[in-house]
Amino acid sequence: MSAKSSLIHGKDFHLFKDCFDNEHVYLRLENTEFEATQNSICVKISVSIWEVIR
């Protein structure tokens, strides 16, 4: 069972929540110019900021 709960996803991105972390959402980007690893970037965004931008 995954601890991830998808909010929205597409070919090169995945926005999700972790079931054990109620204060953040996560954005994973793939095939982007700026990468944290070879395959993806995962950005931790506070829930309060997410509520403003959604």
C-alpha positions, 0 to 999 in steps of 0.5 A, a space after each residue: 500500500 502506498 503512502 501517496 495520495 495523488 491530487 493530480 498527475 500528468 506525463 511529466 508531473 505528479 502532485 501528491 500528499 503523503 498520508 503521514 504528513 498533513 502539513 505539506 504536499 509534494 510536486 514531482 517533476 520529470 524531464 525538466 531542465 532543473 533536476 535534483 536527481 537524474 530522473 526527477 525533482 520533488 518539491 515540498 510545499 506547505 499546505 498553507 501555500 498550496 491552499 492559496 495557489 490551488 
